[in-house]
Amino acid sequence: MKKLLALFMCAGLLVLGACGNDNADDKDTVKNPPENAPVENGNDNDTVNNPGSTTDNKQNTATNTESIPFISFDLDVDYDNFKSFEVEYDNETDGLEVKIEDELNNRTLRGDEALAELRSRFESFKFDKNTAPDEVINEVIKSFDLKEDYKKFDLEIKFADGTEKEYLK
């Protein structure tokens, strides 16, 4: 009888643990995303939705006036002593998730707070999918005011037209 009671208690704890809603991904979700930011369609042909756009989704969207020219922006810069600076911006049909983890300055921003930090930087970027990799890396380093003594620089961007680029150094 005691074994059966212990089994029910363990099962109950598992059920209660699964009901928790303190998911880190929920904290990264932006509640008020920019209206004109390009969004991943979720299909395999790399087309994007551009809210407010009057052009066909399969056309090049460079002529649109979206304020943020990326569907996704994933930056990981590693330094000595296991310190890193990371930015994750991912705008898909199920929502926009944004996170900044800055171990150099001991701060983490998520969701709307992270988007507020990133928006002006993203809007001020002058590069596009055709810009030389070194120029992109230099502009990102300057924009985030990062030290140039990094051990590894890894940036993956999916531009508004669906073009994916990776910048490594």
C-alpha positions as CSV (number, residue, x, y, z in Angstrom):
1,M,0.0,0.0,0.0
2,K,2.9,2.4,0.8
3,K,4.4,1.7,-2.6
4,L,1.2,2.5,-4.3
5,L,0.8,5.8,-2.3
6,A,4.5,6.7,-3.2
7,L,3.8,6.0,-6.9
8,F,0.7,8.3,-6.9
9,M,2.7,11.1,-5.1
10,C,5.5,10.9,-7.7
11,A,3.0,11.0,-10.5
12,G,1.3,14.0,-9.0
13,L,4.5,15.9,-8.6
14,L,5.3,15.2,-12.3
15,V,1.9,16.5,-13.4
16,L,2.3,19.6,-11.2
17,G,5.8,20.2,-12.6
18,A,4.6,20.0,-16.1
19,C,1.9,22.5,-15.5
20,G,4.3,25.3,-14.6
21,N,4.3,28.2,-17.1
22,D,7.5,29.9,-16.2
23,N,9.1,29.1,-19.6
24,A,12.1,31.2,-20.6
25,D,10.9,31.3,-24.2
26,D,7.7,33.1,-23.0
27,K,9.9,35.8,-21.5
28,D,11.6,36.3,-24.8
29,T,8.4,36.9,-26.7
30,V,7.8,40.5,-27.6
31,K,4.2,41.7,-26.8
32,N,4.3,44.7,-29.1
33,P,6.4,43.8,-32.2
34,P,7.1,46.5,-34.9
35,E,4.3,46.6,-37.4
36,N,6.5,46.5,-40.5
37,A,9.1,44.0,-39.4
38,P,9.5,41.1,-41.9
39,V,8.1,37.7,-40.6
40,E,9.1,34.2,-41.5
41,N,6.3,32.5,-43.4
42,G,7.1,29.1,-41.9
43,N,7.2,27.3,-45.3
44,D,10.2,26.0,-47.2
45,N,10.4,28.5,-50.1
46,D,12.0,31.3,-48.1
47,T,9.3,33.9,-48.7
48,V,8.4,36.3,-46.0
49,N,5.4,38.2,-44.9
50,N,5.8,41.9,-44.7
51,P,2.8,43.4,-42.9
52,G,1.7,46.5,-44.7
53,S,3.5,45.6,-47.8
54,T,1.7,45.9,-51.2
55,T,4.2,43.8,-53.0
56,D,4.0,40.1,-53.7
57,N,5.8,38.1,-51.0
58,K,8.0,36.3,-53.6
59,Q,9.4,39.6,-54.9
60,N,12.5,41.2,-53.5
61,T,11.3,43.3,-50.5
62,A,14.2,45.7,-50.4
63,T,11.9,48.4,-51.7
64,N,9.6,48.1,-48.7
65,T,10.1,50.5,-45.8
66,E,10.2,48.0,-42.9
67,S,12.0,49.4,-40.0
68,I,14.0,46.2,-39.2
69,P,15.5,44.5,-42.2
70,F,15.9,41.1,-40.7
71,I,13.7,38.0,-40.1
72,S,16.4,36.7,-37.7
73,F,19.7,38.0,-36.3
74,D,21.7,35.6,-34.1
75,L,25.0,37.1,-32.8
76,D,27.5,35.2,-30.6
77,V,30.7,36.9,-29.6
78,D,33.0,34.9,-27.3
79,Y,35.8,36.4,-25.1
80,D,38.4,35.1,-22.7
81,N,37.3,33.8,-19.3
82,F,34.2,32.2,-20.8
83,K,32.4,35.6,-21.3
84,S,30.2,36.2,-24.2
85,F,27.8,38.7,-25.8
86,E,24.7,37.2,-27.5
87,V,21.8,38.6,-29.4
88,E,18.8,36.5,-30.5
89,Y,16.1,38.1,-32.7
90,D,13.7,35.7,-34.4
91,N,10.5,36.9,-36.0
92,E,8.3,34.0,-37.1
93,T,4.6,33.6,-37.7
94,D,4.0,32.5,-34.1
95,G,5.6,35.6,-32.6
96,L,8.8,37.7,-32.2
97,E,11.3,36.5,-29.7
98,V,14.2,38.7,-28.7
99,K,17.0,38.2,-26.1
100,I,20.3,39.9,-25.2
101,E,22.7,38.1,-22.9
102,D,25.6,40.4,-22.1
103,E,28.0,38.5,-19.8
104,L,30.6,41.3,-20.2
105,N,28.3,43.7,-18.3
106,N,26.3,41.1,-16.3
107,R,22.9,41.9,-17.9
108,T,20.2,40.1,-19.6
109,L,17.3,41.7,-21.5
110,R,14.3,39.8,-22.9
111,G,11.2,40.5,-24.9
112,D,10.0,44.1,-25.3
113,E,12.9,45.4,-23.2
114,A,15.5,43.7,-25.5
115,L,13.7,44.9,-28.6
116,A,13.8,48.5,-27.3
117,E,17.6,48.1,-27.0
118,L,18.0,46.6,-30.4
119,R,15.6,48.5,-32.6
120,S,17.6,51.7,-33.1
121,R,20.8,49.6,-33.7
122,F,19.0,47.5,-36.3
123,E,17.4,50.5,-38.0
124,S,20.8,52.3,-38.2
125,F,22.7,49.4,-39.9
126,K,23.9,50.4,-43.3
127,F,24.8,46.9,-44.5
128,D,22.7,44.5,-46.6
129,K,23.1,41.0,-47.9
130,N,25.6,42.2,-50.5
131,T,28.0,44.0,-48.1
132,A,31.4,42.5,-47.6
133,P,31.7,40.3,-44.5
134,D,34.4,42.4,-42.8
135,E,32.3,45.6,-43.2
136,V,29.3,43.8,-41.6
137,I,31.4,42.5,-38.7
138,N,32.9,46.0,-38.1
139,E,29.6,47.7,-38.2
140,V,28.1,45.2,-35.7
141,I,31.1,45.5,-33.3
142,K,30.8,49.3,-33.4
143,S,27.0,49.4,-33.0
144,F,27.1,47.2,-29.9
145,D,30.3,48.9,-28.6
146,L,32.0,45.5,-28.3
147,K,35.7,45.1,-27.6
148,E,37.7,43.8,-30.5
149,D,39.7,41.3,-28.5
150,Y,37.1,38.6,-29.0
151,K,38.0,34.9,-29.5
152,K,35.1,34.1,-31.9
153,F,32.6,36.2,-33.8
154,D,29.6,34.3,-35.2
155,L,26.7,36.2,-36.8
156,E,23.8,34.5,-38.7
157,I,21.3,36.8,-40.4
158,K,18.2,36.0,-42.4
159,F,17.4,39.1,-44.4
160,A,13.8,40.3,-45.2
161,D,14.0,38.7,-48.7
162,G,14.8,35.3,-47.1
163,T,18.6,35.4,-47.9
164,E,20.6,33.8,-45.2
165,K,24.2,34.9,-44.4
166,E,26.8,33.8,-41.9
167,Y,29.7,36.0,-40.8
168,L,32.5,34.3,-39.0
169,K,35.8,35.6,-37.6
